[in-house]
Amino acid sequence: MKGMIKVNTTKLVEDLKKKEGVQYFEGGLYENYEIKVKYTARNKELLLPKKYQILIVERND
């Protein structure tokens, strides 16, 4: 796509973890944190891996 650049996902996540207004957690089946779904779209189940990263980014609008 025109105007788009390739970004290394690992570097992007590392940079985001350092930003103000961003919370980072290790989540998953055997971790201290796990995502629970409050609402689903058209009764579709949200499938998550056994281990994942959670980034919560504060909105300022």
C-alpha positions in Angstrom: 0.0 0.0 0.0 1.2 3.5 -0.8 2.6 5.4 2.1 2.8 2.4 4.4 6.1 1.2 5.9 7.1 -2.1 7.3 7.4 -2.2 11.1 9.0 -4.8 13.2 6.3 -6.0 15.6 8.7 -7.0 18.4 10.3 -3.6 18.3 6.9 -1.8 18.2 5.7 -3.7 21.3 8.9 -3.0 23.2 8.6 0.7 22.3 4.9 0.8 23.3 5.6 -0.8 26.7 7.8 2.2 27.6 5.1 4.9 26.7 3.1 6.7 29.3 -0.5 5.6 29.4 0.3 2.0 28.4 0.0 -1.0 30.7 1.7 -4.3 29.8 0.9 -7.8 31.1 1.9 -11.3 30.3 -1.3 -13.3 29.9 -2.4 -16.8 29.3 -3.7 -20.0 30.7 -1.0 -20.4 33.3 -0.1 -16.7 33.8 -1.3 -14.3 36.5 -3.6 -12.5 33.9 -6.1 -13.8 31.4 -8.5 -11.9 29.1 -12.2 -12.6 29.8 -14.7 -11.7 27.1 -17.6 -9.5 28.2 -19.5 -9.3 24.9 -19.2 -11.3 21.7 -20.1 -10.5 18.1 -22.6 -12.8 16.6 -21.9 -15.4 19.3 -18.4 -16.1 18.0 -16.0 -17.4 20.6 -12.7 -15.5 21.1 -9.9 -18.0 20.9 -6.6 -17.1 22.6 -3.3 -18.9 22.7 -2.0 -20.4 25.9 0.4 -17.5 26.3 0.1 -14.0 25.0 1.0 -10.3 25.7 -1.6 -7.8 26.8 -1.1 -4.1 26.0 -3.7 -1.7 27.4 -3.4 1.8 25.8 -5.2 4.7 27.4 -7.4 6.8 25.1 -7.3 10.6 25.3 -10.3 11.7 23.3 
